[in-house]
Amino acid sequence: MDNNLGVEDEVIKTALSASLEACANPKELPFVVRKVDSSPSQVVVAFPGSWSPNDWFAGDGEANSFGETKINDKKLPSLRSLRVEGFAKVNEAFMARFLRILEDSNQTFCKEVTKAVENDKQLVFSGHSSGGPIAIYATVWFLEKYIRSNEKQTSRPPLCLTFASPLTSDRTFCHAVQREGWSDCFIHFVTKLDIVPRILFAPRSSATELLLEIPPFIDPHHKADEKKMASLFASVMKSVSCVANSAACTLKGSKHTLSETMSRFIKLSPYRPCGKYVFCTETGRLVIVKNPDAVLQLLFYSLQIESETELQKRAVASLKAHWTYKDALDKSLARHNVVRLEKLRELPLSSDDPVDIQVKTIGAALNDLNLSELARLCLRAAGEFEKQKEHNRNTVKGNKDAINKTLKALEEYRTTCRNDGVGYYDAFKMQKKEQDFKANVKRLELATIWDEIIEMVRHGQLPDEFEAEKEWVDLGTQFRRLVEPIDIANYYRHKKNEDAGPYMIRGRPSRYHYPQRWRENAEQLDRDSSGESCFWAEVEELEDEVTNKRPWKEIENRVLTLEKNLRKWYDKEEVEKDVFLEDSTLVKWWRSLPDDHKANSCIKGLMPS
């Protein structure tokens, strides 16, 4: 039955049932496989959780209080930032558990996945509690291996359904998942009061203490020291508050002096929400939120208390709530009372605001989540930030015509140079004609437009998927190949290398770095392998080395690498033929190389006779 979640009720129930079964027998099997009775085209693979602190935090914690580590870039190469150097970070202990399952000598997990793919089944990875992170990692592994790499042809992207999962990945992870268009694969169910989805906002010391108290609450009659529970709960929520308040200040573009001061001395948790969240309220309502900034605020504000007198009661309820997912989801799915928080900028600030049925329904959902006016303002800020990103995207799109028009003018300039028997690069570097001056004006016009675009990308002011959109990957590649050569020509014409150093080390602008990364990511190329737009810088540097009589053995490997790349780029039509014209800087330099080297050079046949 349709429940507005995009997933059949029976699939959700099967995933939860399998996840709880896996948790009940964690030592018997590393995962549980279940068919969905009402949906034979889907297979659930559920992972068990664990309450051992060693399965939540790796190492001794002295140097790493949140247990994070860099992603395994060999198995999950897409989980990286294209803005800065660096891969996503995840919880090291959870990732180690997944890798043990993946690399099991019997290949049990891989065989199960292969069988499902070959039988055209959709895999639904699931987990309750700390089984959730394993399901998340399994999902991104599958997306890398079977969807992005096209190693196996399948039209069925996986689903990831987690229940009570702790956060397990950082902002870069979320950025990469959204950039690749994978975020809809992840659906996380969270009951309003459950402390576990918030627990890794706290450092190891606080989180571990509370972890040990949660398992006994599987017995609904368990009695605990309420004062102790309240103290542990308050400690964790203090950490949640620090993260949420810091994030809210960023969203609002404001400075919070106390938050800034604390962040200098207290390291905040790196973990952030990723994917679609479904909050289950006590009234049986399901509240769906996709905006990760809004989810972060909800994780904090929905578990707030109005007074200290409620603390002990709320603390115990938050531990009990971890074991109530079956009852909560049975109740919610039966009622089909689903609310999507989408137009965040328009959320009512109080119960008095609603004027129509739809807004009243949203207002009721916000009341169910116990959201104060301040909380709603934070959600509005998350919506405003998202809206501003879309506005920026539209602004950038408005520049496309100007970019294409100017690129066309430079293409015509290149053709004119070629017809005159002079290479594009060399003609621009000599600046002998009026057309060369006009080309320089066009270069500067494009630099201005692209610098503005790159600044937006650098500061996260465009939607994450912008960097993977084919039209911008292609346009960025065209811009880079046409304009960077004359930027390099300008750099060496003015001898900036003598003051600043080599172009590739000191002079290359971000407006070329970024589009190159976009293309390498889109086409799954090796890092820095698509340097067809900047090889002229290496030609210039090697020409200086030859002029300064650097011993051949010291530059031979660099020459061989350049020649190999030029041959590859030429064969792929990624460099133009005019680079090999008679009086080209490249040709003149190459002819100055040792005769025995030239005789065996892979680009010998490209040189004019």
DRENBAFI-933990 format. One record per residue (C-alpha): x, y, z; residue in one letter; residue number from 1. Coordinates in steps of 0.25 Angstrom, whole numbers, plus 2048, in hexadecimal, padded with zeros to 3 digits. Example, Ala and Ser with C-alpha at 12.3 -4.5 7.8 and 13.67 -1.06 7.14 Angstrom:
ATOM;831;7EE;81F;A;1
ATOM;837;7FC;81D;S;2
This chain:
ATOM;800;800;800;M;1
ATOM;805;80E;7FD;D;2
ATOM;80A;815;809;N;3
ATOM;811;821;803;N;4
ATOM;81E;81C;807;L;5
ATOM;821;816;7F9;G;6
ATOM;823;808;800;V;7
ATOM;818;7FD;802;E;8
ATOM;813;7FB;810;D;9
ATOM;817;7EC;80F;E;10
ATOM;825;7F0;80B;V;11
ATOM;827;7F9;817;I;12
ATOM;821;7EE;821;K;13
ATOM;82A;7E3;81B;T;14
ATOM;836;7EC;81B;A;15
ATOM;833;7EF;82A;L;16
ATOM;830;7E1;82E;S;17
ATOM;83D;7DB;827;A;18
ATOM;845;7E6;82E;S;19
ATOM;83F;7E3;83C;L;20
ATOM;842;7D4;839;E;21
ATOM;850;7D7;835;A;22
ATOM;852;7DE;842;C;23
ATOM;84C;7D3;84A;A;24
ATOM;857;7C9;844;N;25
ATOM;863;7D2;841;P;26
ATOM;86D;7C7;842;K;27
ATOM;866;7BC;83A;E;28
ATOM;866;7C4;82C;L;29
ATOM;86D;7D1;828;P;30
ATOM;85F;7D4;821;F;31
ATOM;851;7CF;81F;V;32
ATOM;84B;7CD;811;V;33
ATOM;83C;7CE;810;R;34
ATOM;832;7CE;804;K;35
ATOM;827;7D8;804;V;36
ATOM;81A;7D0;802;D;37
ATOM;812;7DB;7FB;S;38
ATOM;81E;7DF;7F2;S;39
ATOM;825;7D4;7EC;P;40
ATOM;82E;7DD;7E5;S;41
ATOM;835;7E2;7F2;Q;42
ATOM;83E;7DB;7FB;V;43
ATOM;842;7E0;809;V;44
ATOM;850;7DF;80F;V;45
ATOM;850;7E3;81E;A;46
ATOM;85C;7E5;826;F;47
ATOM;85D;7E3;835;P;48
ATOM;861;7EE;83F;G;49
ATOM;86A;7ED;84B;S;50
ATOM;86B;7F3;859;W;51
ATOM;87A;7F1;85B;S;52
ATOM;881;7FE;85C;P;53
ATOM;88C;7F8;853;N;54
ATOM;882;7F7;848;D;55
ATOM;87E;806;849;W;56
ATOM;88C;80C;84C;F;57
ATOM;899;807;846;A;58
ATOM;8A7;809;84D;G;59
ATOM;8A9;80F;85B;D;60
ATOM;8A2;81C;858;G;61
ATOM;8AD;825;85D;E;62
ATOM;8B0;82C;84F;A;63
ATOM;8A2;829;849;N;64
ATOM;896;82C;853;S;65
ATOM;88C;829;848;F;66
ATOM;892;81D;842;G;67
ATOM;892;822;834;E;68
ATOM;89B;81E;828;T;69
ATOM;89D;821;81A;K;70
ATOM;894;819;810;I;71
ATOM;89A;80D;809;N;72
ATOM;89D;814;7FC;D;73
ATOM;8A0;807;7F4;K;74
ATOM;892;801;7F7;K;75
ATOM;88A;80F;7F8;L;76
ATOM;892;818;7EF;P;77
ATOM;886;822;7EC;S;78
ATOM;885;825;7FB;L;79
ATOM;88E;831;7FA;R;80
ATOM;88D;840;7F9;S;81
ATOM;890;847;7EB;L;82
ATOM;891;854;7F2;R;83
ATOM;89D;851;7FA;V;84
ATOM;8A7;846;7FC;E;85
ATOM;8A2;83B;804;G;86
ATOM;898;82F;806;F;87
ATOM;88C;82D;80E;A;88
ATOM;88D;829;81D;K;89
ATOM;885;81E;823;V;90
ATOM;885;816;830;N;91
ATOM;892;80D;830;E;92
ATOM;88C;802;839;A;93
ATOM;87F;801;830;F;94
ATOM;887;801;823;M;95
ATOM;890;7F6;828;A;96
ATOM;884;7EE;82B;R;97
ATOM;87F;7F0;81D;F;98
ATOM;88C;7ED;817;L;99
ATOM;88D;7E0;81F;R;100
ATOM;880;7DC;819;I;101
ATOM;884;7E0;80B;L;102
ATOM;891;7D9;80B;E;103
ATOM;88D;7CD;812;D;104
ATOM;895;7C1;80C;S;105
ATOM;889;7BA;808;N;106
ATOM;883;7C6;800;Q;107
ATOM;875;7C3;807;T;108
ATOM;871;7D1;806;F;109
ATOM;876;7D4;7F8;C;110
ATOM;870;7C7;7F3;K;111
ATOM;862;7CB;7F8;E;112
ATOM;863;7D8;7F1;V;113
ATOM;867;7D2;7E4;T;114
ATOM;85C;7C8;7E5;K;115
ATOM;852;7D3;7E7;A;116
ATOM;858;7DC;7DC;V;117
ATOM;858;7D0;7D2;E;118
ATOM;849;7CD;7D5;N;119
ATOM;845;7DC;7D3;D;120
ATOM;842;7DE;7E2;K;121
ATOM;842;7EB;7E9;Q;122
ATOM;84B;7EA;7F5;L;123
ATOM;846;7F1;802;V;124
ATOM;851;7F2;80C;F;125
ATOM;84C;7F5;81A;S;126
ATOM;850;7F5;829;G;127
ATOM;84B;7F9;837;H;128
ATOM;854;801;840;S;129
ATOM;863;7FF;83D;S;130
ATOM;85F;7F6;831;G;131
ATOM;85A;802;82A;G;132
ATOM;868;807;827;P;133
ATOM;86C;7FA;821;I;134
ATOM;85F;7FB;818;A;135
ATOM;863;809;814;I;136
ATOM;871;805;810;Y;137
ATOM;86C;7F8;809;A;138
ATOM;863;801;801;T;139
ATOM;86E;80B;7FC;V;140
ATOM;877;7FF;7F9;W;141
ATOM;86C;7FA;7F0;F;142
ATOM;86A;807;7E9;L;143
ATOM;878;808;7E6;E;144
ATOM;87A;7FA;7E1;K;145
ATOM;86D;7F7;7DA;Y;146
ATOM;867;805;7D6;I;147
ATOM;872;80F;7D4;R;148
ATOM;87D;806;7CF;S;149
ATOM;873;7FE;7C6;N;150
ATOM;87B;7F1;7C9;E;151
ATOM;86E;7EA;7CA;K;152
ATOM;862;7EF;7C2;Q;153
ATOM;856;7F2;7CB;T;154
ATOM;84B;7FB;7CA;S;155
ATOM;848;7F9;7D9;R;156
ATOM;84F;803;7E2;P;157
ATOM;84F;7FE;7F1;P;158
ATOM;847;802;7FD;L;159
ATOM;84C;805;80A;C;160
ATOM;842;804;816;L;161
ATOM;848;807;824;T;162
ATOM;841;807;831;F;163
ATOM;846;80F;83D;A;164
ATOM;854;810;836;S;165
ATOM;85F;819;83C;P;166
ATOM;865;823;833;L;167
ATOM;871;81D;82C;T;168
ATOM;876;826;822;S;169
ATOM;87B;835;820;D;170
ATOM;877;841;818;R;171
ATOM;880;83D;80C;T;172
ATOM;879;82F;80C;F;173
ATOM;86B;836;80B;C;174
ATOM;870;83F;800;H;175
ATOM;876;834;7F8;A;176
ATOM;869;82C;7F9;V;177
ATOM;860;838;7F5;Q;178
ATOM;86A;83B;7E9;R;179
ATOM;869;82D;7E4;E;180
ATOM;85A;82D;7E4;G;181
ATOM;859;822;7EF;W;182
ATOM;852;829;7FA;S;183
ATOM;845;823;7F7;D;184
ATOM;84A;815;7F9;C;185
ATOM;84B;818;808;F;186
ATOM;83F;818;812;I;187
ATOM;842;819;821;H;188
ATOM;837;817;82B;F;189
ATOM;838;81E;838;V;190
ATOM;82F;81E;844;T;191
ATOM;82E;82C;84A;K;192
ATOM;833;828;857;L;193
ATOM;83E;81E;854;D;194
ATOM;84C;823;859;I;195
ATOM;854;819;850;V;196
ATOM;853;821;843;P;197
ATOM;859;82D;84B;R;198
ATOM;863;825;853;I;199
ATOM;86F;827;84A;L;200
ATOM;86E;836;84B;F;201
ATOM;874;833;858;A;202
ATOM;883;82F;85A;P;203
ATOM;887;821;85D;R;204
ATOM;887;823;86C;S;205
ATOM;879;828;86D;S;206
ATOM;873;81F;862;A;207
ATOM;87A;813;868;T;208
ATOM;874;815;876;E;209
ATOM;866;816;870;L;210
ATOM;868;80B;866;L;211
ATOM;86A;801;872;L;212
ATOM;85C;805;878;E;213
ATOM;854;803;86C;I;214
ATOM;853;7F4;86A;P;215
ATOM;84C;7F1;877;P;216
ATOM;840;7FA;872;F;217
ATOM;83C;7EF;868;I;218
ATOM;834;7EA;874;D;219
ATOM;829;7F5;876;P;220
ATOM;829;7F2;885;H;221
ATOM;837;7F5;887;H;222
ATOM;83A;7FE;892;K;223
ATOM;846;807;892;A;224
ATOM;84D;812;89A;D;225
ATOM;845;81E;895;E;226
ATOM;84F;828;89A;K;227
ATOM;85A;821;893;K;228
ATOM;852;820;886;M;229
ATOM;84F;82F;887;A;230
ATOM;85D;832;888;S;231
ATOM;862;82A;87D;L;232
ATOM;856;82F;874;F;233
ATOM;859;83D;877;A;234
ATOM;868;83B;874;S;235
ATOM;865;836;866;V;236
ATOM;85A;840;863;M;237
ATOM;864;84B;867;K;238
ATOM;86D;846;85B;S;239
ATOM;861;846;852;V;240
ATOM;85E;854;856;S;241
ATOM;86C;859;853;C;242
ATOM;86B;853;845;V;243
ATOM;85D;858;842;A;244
ATOM;860;866;847;N;245
ATOM;86D;867;83F;S;246
ATOM;866;862;832;A;247
ATOM;85A;86B;835;A;248
ATOM;863;877;835;C;249
ATOM;86A;873;828;T;250
ATOM;85C;872;822;L;251
ATOM;858;880;827;K;252
ATOM;865;886;823;G;253
ATOM;867;88B;831;S;254
ATOM;871;88A;83B;K;255
ATOM;86F;884;849;H;256
ATOM;87A;888;852;T;257
ATOM;878;87D;85C;L;258
ATOM;878;873;852;S;259
ATOM;884;878;84A;E;260
ATOM;88C;879;857;T;261
ATOM;888;86A;85B;M;262
ATOM;88B;865;84E;S;263
ATOM;89A;86A;850;R;264
ATOM;89B;861;85C;F;265
ATOM;891;856;85A;I;266
ATOM;891;84D;84D;K;267
ATOM;883;84B;847;L;268
ATOM;87E;83E;842;S;269
ATOM;881;83C;833;P;270
ATOM;875;834;830;Y;271
ATOM;869;83A;829;R;272
ATOM;85C;834;823;P;273
ATOM;85B;82F;815;C;274
ATOM;84F;82B;80D;G;275
ATOM;840;82B;810;K;276
ATOM;83C;82B;81F;Y;277
ATOM;82E;826;824;V;278
ATOM;82B;82B;832;F;279
ATOM;821;822;839;C;280
ATOM;818;82A;843;T;281
ATOM;810;825;84F;E;282
ATOM;803;828;848;T;283
ATOM;807;81E;83C;G;284
ATOM;80A;829;833;R;285
ATOM;816;827;829;L;286
ATOM;81E;834;826;V;287
ATOM;827;834;81A;I;288
ATOM;833;83D;819;V;289
ATOM;83D;83D;80D;K;290
ATOM;845;84A;810;N;291
ATOM;851;845;818;P;292
ATOM;853;852;81F;D;293
ATOM;844;852;824;A;294
ATOM;846;843;829;V;295
ATOM;852;847;831;L;296
ATOM;849;852;838;Q;297
ATOM;83E;848;83A;L;298
ATOM;847;83E;841;L;299
ATOM;84A;849;84B;F;300
ATOM;83D;850;84D;Y;301
ATOM;833;844;84D;S;302
ATOM;83A;83E;859;L;303
ATOM;83A;84B;861;Q;304
ATOM;834;84D;86F;I;305
ATOM;82C;858;874;E;306
ATOM;831;858;882;S;307
ATOM;83B;851;88B;E;308
ATOM;830;849;892;T;309
ATOM;82E;842;885;E;310
ATOM;83C;83D;884;L;311
ATOM;83C;830;88B;Q;312
ATOM;82F;82C;884;K;313
ATOM;834;830;876;R;314
ATOM;841;829;878;A;315
ATOM;83B;81C;87B;V;316
ATOM;831;81D;870;A;317
ATOM;83C;820;866;S;318
ATOM;843;812;86A;L;319
ATOM;836;80B;869;K;320
ATOM;832;811;85C;A;321
ATOM;83E;80A;855;H;322
ATOM;836;7FC;857;W;323
ATOM;828;801;852;T;324
ATOM;82A;802;843;Y;325
ATOM;821;7F6;840;K;326
ATOM;815;7FB;847;D;327
ATOM;818;80A;843;A;328
ATOM;819;806;834;L;329
ATOM;80D;7FC;835;D;330
ATOM;805;807;83A;K;331
ATOM;809;812;831;S;332
ATOM;808;809;824;L;333
ATOM;7FA;805;828;A;334
ATOM;7F6;814;829;R;335
ATOM;7FD;819;81C;H;336
ATOM;7FE;826;822;N;337
ATOM;80A;82C;81B;V;338
ATOM;80F;83A;81A;V;339
ATOM;81A;83F;812;R;340
ATOM;822;84B;817;L;341
ATOM;826;851;809;E;342
ATOM;823;860;809;K;343
ATOM;82B;863;815;L;344
ATOM;82C;872;813;R;345
ATOM;81D;872;814;E;346
ATOM;81C;86A;821;L;347
ATOM;812;870;82B;P;348
ATOM;819;876;838;L;349
ATOM;80E;872;841;S;350
ATOM;801;86B;842;S;351
ATOM;7F9;878;840;D;352
ATOM;7FF;87A;832;D;353
ATOM;7F8;86F;82A;P;354
ATOM;7ED;874;821;V;355
ATOM;7EA;868;817;D;356
ATOM;7E9;859;819;I;357
ATOM;7F7;856;813;Q;358
ATOM;7FE;860;81C;V;359
ATOM;7F6;85C;828;K;360
ATOM;7FB;84D;825;T;361
ATOM;809;852;825;I;362
ATOM;807;85A;831;G;363
ATOM;802;84E;838;A;364
ATOM;80E;846;834;A;365
ATOM;817;851;839;L;366
ATOM;810;850;847;N;367
ATOM;811;841;847;D;368
ATOM;820;843;846;L;369
ATOM;820;84D;851;N;370
ATOM;826;858;849;L;371
ATOM;827;866;850;S;372
ATOM;827;873;848;E;373
ATOM;836;873;848;L;374
ATOM;836;865;842;A;375
ATOM;82D;869;837;R;376
ATOM;835;875;834;L;377
ATOM;841;86C;832;C;378
ATOM;839;863;829;L;379
ATOM;836;870;821;R;380
ATOM;844;873;820;A;381
ATOM;848;866;81B;A;382
ATOM;83D;868;810;G;383
ATOM;842;876;80D;E;384
ATOM;850;870;80B;F;385
ATOM;84B;866;802;E;386
ATOM;843;870;7FA;K;387
ATOM;84F;879;7F9;Q;388
ATOM;857;86E;7F3;K;389
ATOM;84C;86C;7E8;E;390
ATOM;84C;87B;7E6;H;391
ATOM;85B;87B;7E4;N;392
ATOM;859;86F;7DA;R;393
ATOM;84F;877;7D2;N;394
ATOM;859;883;7D2;T;395
ATOM;864;87A;7CD;V;396
ATOM;85B;874;7C2;K;397
ATOM;859;883;7BE;G;398
ATOM;867;884;7BA;N;399
ATOM;867;878;7B1;K;400
ATOM;864;880;7A4;D;401
ATOM;86F;88A;7A8;A;402
ATOM;879;87F;7AA;I;403
ATOM;875;878;79D;N;404
ATOM;876;885;795;K;405
ATOM;884;888;79A;T;406
ATOM;889;87A;798;L;407
ATOM;884;87A;78A;K;408
ATOM;88C;887;788;A;409
ATOM;898;881;78D;L;410
ATOM;896;875;784;E;411
ATOM;895;87E;778;E;412
ATOM;8A2;885;77D;Y;413
ATOM;8A9;877;77D;R;414
ATOM;8A4;874;76F;T;415
ATOM;8AA;881;76A;T;416
ATOM;8B7;87E;771;C;417
ATOM;8B8;870;76B;R;418
ATOM;8B4;876;75D;N;419
ATOM;8C0;880;75F;D;420
ATOM;8C9;874;761;G;421
ATOM;8CB;878;770;V;422
ATOM;8C7;86F;77C;G;423
ATOM;8BC;875;785;Y;424
ATOM;8C5;875;791;Y;425
ATOM;8D1;87B;78A;D;426
ATOM;8C9;886;783;A;427
ATOM;8C3;88A;790;F;428
ATOM;8D0;88A;797;K;429
ATOM;8D7;893;78D;M;430
ATOM;8CB;89D;78D;Q;431
ATOM;8CF;8A3;780;K;432
ATOM;8C1;8A6;77A;K;433
ATOM;8B4;8AD;77E;E;434
ATOM;8AD;8A0;77E;Q;435
ATOM;8B7;89B;789;D;436
ATOM;8B3;8A7;792;F;437
ATOM;8A4;8A4;790;K;438
ATOM;8A6;895;793;A;439
ATOM;8AC;89A;7A0;N;440
ATOM;8A0;8A2;7A3;V;441
ATOM;897;896;7A1;K;442
ATOM;8A1;88E;7AA;R;443
ATOM;89F;898;7B5;L;444
ATOM;890;898;7B3;E;445
ATOM;88F;889;7B5;L;446
ATOM;898;889;7C1;A;447
ATOM;88F;893;7C8;T;448
ATOM;882;88A;7C5;I;449
ATOM;889;87D;7C9;W;450
ATOM;890;882;7D5;D;451
ATOM;882;886;7DB;E;452
ATOM;87D;878;7D8;I;453
ATOM;889;872;7DF;I;454
ATOM;887;87B;7EB;E;455
ATOM;879;876;7EC;M;456
ATOM;87D;867;7EB;V;457
ATOM;889;869;7F5;R;458
ATOM;880;86F;800;H;459
ATOM;874;865;7FD;G;460
ATOM;86B;86F;7F8;Q;461
ATOM;866;867;7EC;L;462
ATOM;85E;859;7ED;P;463
ATOM;868;84D;7EF;D;464
ATOM;863;847;7E2;E;465
ATOM;868;853;7DA;F;466
ATOM;876;84E;7D9;E;467
ATOM;871;841;7D3;A;468
ATOM;867;847;7C9;E;469
ATOM;86B;843;7BB;K;470
ATOM;869;851;7B5;E;471
ATOM;873;857;7BF;W;472
ATOM;87D;84C;7BE;V;473
ATOM;87D;84D;7AF;D;474
ATOM;87D;85C;7AF;L;475
ATOM;888;85D;7B9;G;476
ATOM;890;853;7B1;T;477
ATOM;88E;85C;7A4;Q;478
ATOM;892;868;7AC;F;479
ATOM;89E;862;7B2;R;480
ATOM;8A4;85D;7A5;R;481
ATOM;8A2;86A;79D;L;482
ATOM;8A5;874;7A8;V;483
ATOM;8B0;86E;7B1;E;484
ATOM;8BA;86D;7A6;P;485
ATOM;8BA;87C;7A4;I;486
ATOM;8BA;87E;7B3;D;487
ATOM;8C7;877;7B3;I;488
ATOM;8CC;87F;7A7;A;489
ATOM;8C9;88B;7AF;N;490
ATOM;8D0;886;7BB;Y;491
ATOM;8DD;883;7B4;Y;492
ATOM;8DC;88F;7AB;R;493
ATOM;8DD;898;7B7;H;494
ATOM;8E7;88F;7BD;K;495
ATOM;8DF;88D;7CA;K;496
ATOM;8E6;880;7CC;N;497
ATOM;8F3;887;7CF;E;498
ATOM;8EC;88E;7DB;D;499
ATOM;8E1;885;7DF;A;500
ATOM;8E6;877;7DB;G;501
ATOM;8E1;86D;7D1;P;502
ATOM;8D3;86F;7CC;Y;503
ATOM;8CE;861;7D1;M;504
ATOM;8D3;863;7DF;I;505
ATOM;8D1;872;7E1;R;506
ATOM;8C9;878;7D6;G;507
ATOM;8BD;86E;7D2;R;508
ATOM;8AF;874;7D5;P;509
ATOM;8A4;86D;7DC;S;510
ATOM;89C;86F;7D0;R;511
ATOM;8A4;864;7C9;Y;512
ATOM;8A6;85B;7D5;H;513
ATOM;897;859;7D8;Y;514
ATOM;892;856;7CA;P;515
ATOM;89D;84C;7C8;Q;516
ATOM;899;845;7D5;R;517
ATOM;88A;845;7D0;W;518
ATOM;88E;83E;7C3;R;519
ATOM;897;834;7CA;E;520
ATOM;88C;831;7D3;N;521
ATOM;881;830;7C9;A;522
ATOM;88A;827;7C0;E;523
ATOM;891;81F;7CB;Q;524
ATOM;89E;823;7C7;L;525
ATOM;8AB;823;7CF;D;526
ATOM;8AE;82F;7D8;R;527
ATOM;8B5;83A;7CF;D;528
ATOM;8B5;831;7C3;S;529
ATOM;8AD;83B;7BA;S;530
ATOM;8B8;846;7B9;G;531
ATOM;8B6;848;7AA;E;532
ATOM;8B3;857;7AD;S;533
ATOM;8BF;85A;7B5;C;534
ATOM;8CB;852;7AE;F;535
ATOM;8D0;85F;7A9;W;536
ATOM;8D5;862;7B7;A;537
ATOM;8DE;856;7B7;E;538
ATOM;8E3;859;7A9;V;539
ATOM;8E7;867;7AE;E;540
ATOM;8EE;862;7BA;E;541
ATOM;8F5;857;7B2;L;542
ATOM;8F9;861;7A8;E;543
ATOM;900;869;7B3;D;544
ATOM;907;85C;7B8;E;545
ATOM;90D;85A;7AA;V;546
ATOM;911;868;7A8;T;547
ATOM;918;868;7B6;N;548
ATOM;91F;85B;7B2;K;549
ATOM;919;852;7BC;R;550
ATOM;91F;844;7BB;P;551
ATOM;916;83B;7B2;W;552
ATOM;915;830;7BC;K;553
ATOM;90F;83A;7C6;E;554
ATOM;903;83E;7BD;I;555
ATOM;902;831;7B5;E;556
ATOM;8F6;82B;7BD;N;557
ATOM;8EE;838;7BC;R;558
ATOM;8F0;839;7AD;V;559
ATOM;8EC;82A;7AB;L;560
ATOM;8DF;82D;7B4;T;561
ATOM;8DC;839;7AC;L;562
ATOM;8DD;832;79F;E;563
ATOM;8D5;826;7A3;K;564
ATOM;8CA;830;7A8;N;565
ATOM;8CA;838;79B;L;566
ATOM;8C9;82B;792;R;567
ATOM;8BD;827;79B;K;568
ATOM;8B6;834;79A;W;569
ATOM;8B9;836;78B;Y;570
ATOM;8B3;828;788;D;571
ATOM;8A7;82B;790;K;572
ATOM;8A6;839;789;E;573
ATOM;8A7;840;796;E;574
ATOM;8B3;849;791;V;575
ATOM;8B2;851;784;E;576
ATOM;8BB;84E;778;K;577
ATOM;8C0;85C;778;D;578
ATOM;8C9;859;784;V;579
ATOM;8D2;852;77A;F;580
ATOM;8D4;85D;770;L;581
ATOM;8E1;860;76A;E;582
ATOM;8E5;86C;773;D;583
ATOM;8DD;867;780;S;584
ATOM;8E4;869;78D;T;585
ATOM;8E2;85A;78F;L;586
ATOM;8E9;856;782;V;587
ATOM;8F5;85F;784;K;588
ATOM;8F7;859;792;W;589
ATOM;8F5;84B;78D;W;590
ATOM;8FF;84D;782;R;591
ATOM;90A;851;78C;S;592
ATOM;909;844;793;L;593
ATOM;914;839;791;P;594
ATOM;913;832;784;D;595
ATOM;913;824;789;D;596
ATOM;907;828;792;H;597
ATOM;900;82E;786;K;598
ATOM;902;822;77D;A;599
ATOM;8FA;819;787;N;600
ATOM;8F0;824;78C;S;601
ATOM;8E1;820;78C;C;602
ATOM;8DD;82E;786;I;603
ATOM;8E8;82E;77B;K;604
ATOM;8DD;82B;771;G;605
ATOM;8D5;837;775;L;606
ATOM;8E1;841;772;M;607
ATOM;8E1;848;765;P;608
ATOM;8EB;842;75B;S;609
